């Protein structure tokens, strides 16, 4: 790789000055973090939900997903919206009471530029300080109409829900707990993404051969299967994704994501390789 490649870092316009985890965006979104990752811990989750992690520690591998889902149902009153403050005639449609973490992840799986996709990208922005780079259209200027439309979709997705972003905090934290249990000592997983035009991505530096430094969107879909990635583009991006940047993956919770061996990975600057079929 050229000298210029090693200087590629997270641009100022792609990050916030503050976030809600143990490392600032300029660190966790940079190239050094991809190569030398460390755990990311969201503020307050372990303290506020210590009972969940105590229950997980006592559960068997086969039981942990059920323990997590039961905790979410009870903690956020997902089956009893009236107990969470919902009242008929309050101006919130009954259907919005079903807008929970499962619906958000499924909505992303159908369309990452949907209202649910805006919610997830907004959650990453809030918690990790990485601003979205694309939602239906490029997002480069926070004062532009495109960014306003993204904010509107994010607000619509959060309206009438019961602490949906706090639910996503626990999804990420449970994912990290499960990855640590299943893959002790591991720091990376190789993931793939099918693309048709590399020009659609923000290229920060070009290296020798087909190596590139890209600025990825703040949340992205990948697959662990190269063969599956071939179905989505003529070229394949391969990236060594830090496990600490995995928000969710197919199989983490039964019935939430089906097929495609999908992983949802938090973005930032990444060293990727491009290959063809």
Secondary structure, DSSP 4 states (H G I P E B T S, - for coil): --HHHHT----GGGB-S--SBSS-HHHHTSHHHHHS-----BTTHHHHTHHHHHHHHHS-TTTHHHHHHHHHHHHTTTT-GGGGT--TTSSS-GGGGG-SHHHHHHHHHH-TTSHHHHHHHHHHHHHH-BPPSBSSSB---TTSHHHHHHHHHHHHHHTT-SSHHHHHHHHHHHHHHHHHHHSTT--EEEEEEEES-GGGSEEEEE-STTEEEEEEEEEEEEES-HHHHGGG-SEEEEEEEEGGGEEEETTSSTTTS-STTEEEEEEEEEEEEEEE-
